[in-house]
Amino acid sequence: MTTTTFDTLAFSEELRAAGVPEMQAKAHAKALSAIASEKLVSQEYLDTRLKELEYRLTLRLGGMMAASVAVVAALVKLL
C-alpha cells in the first residue's frame, strides 16, 4: 500500500502562524504525520485497486451470465 506524503514543516508553520506555540505545533505535526502515513493512501493506489476490483467483477458477472445461458439452453432442450 502506497501512502501519501504529509508536509510536517508546512503544517507546523501554518499552526505557528495561527498562534499555536512552537512545541505544540511540532507535536501536532508529528502526531498527524504518524496518522497520515499509517491510514491514508495515494490516488494511484486507489485507482489501481479499483481497476483490479472492476476486472474481478467483470469476470464474475461474465461467468454468471454464461452459466445462466447454459441453464436456459438446457431447459429449452428438455422442453
N, C-alpha and C positions, 0 to 999 in steps of 0.2 A: 504494500500500500504506500503510495507516494503522498507525503504530507505537504501542506502549504508552508510557505515561509512567513515568518512574522518578524517585523522590524521592531525590535525592542527599544532601540535608541529613539526612533521617531515617536513611538508610543510614550516613552518616558519624557521626552521633550514636550510633547503635547500636554501631558499631565502637569509638568512643571510650569508651562505657560498658563495653565488654568489655576495655578496657585497651590498645587499639591507639593508638599515638602519633598526634597530630592530622595531621601531614603525611602519614603513611601512610594514615590513614583517608580523607583528601581524595583521595589518589592512587587508592585502591581505588574510591572512589565515582565518580571521573571515568572510570576505565577501564571499570567495569561499566556506567555510563551510556552510553558510546560503543557498547558491545556490544549493550546492550538496545535502543537506538534504531535500530540497524542490522539486528538479527537477529530481534527479536520483533515479533509483530503483535497487533492487538487482537482481541477476541472478535467484534466486529461485522464485521471484515474476514473472519474465518474463516466466520462464518455466511453472509455474502453470497457468498463463494466457493463454499461447499458447495451453496448453493441453485442457483448457476449450473451447477455440475457435475451436480447432480441433474437439472436441466432438460435439459441436453445428453444425459445418459444415457437419460432417458425418451424423447427424440426418436429417438435411435439405436436403442433397443430397439423402439420402435413401427415404425420403418422396416424393421427386420429381420423383425418379425412380419408386416407387410404383404407383404413380399417372399416370405416362406415360404408364406403363404396363396395368393398368386398362383401360385407354383410348384406347390403341391398342386392347385390348381384346374386348371392347365394339364395336369398329369399325369392327373387324373381324366378330363378331356375327351378326351385322347388314347387312353385305355384304354377 
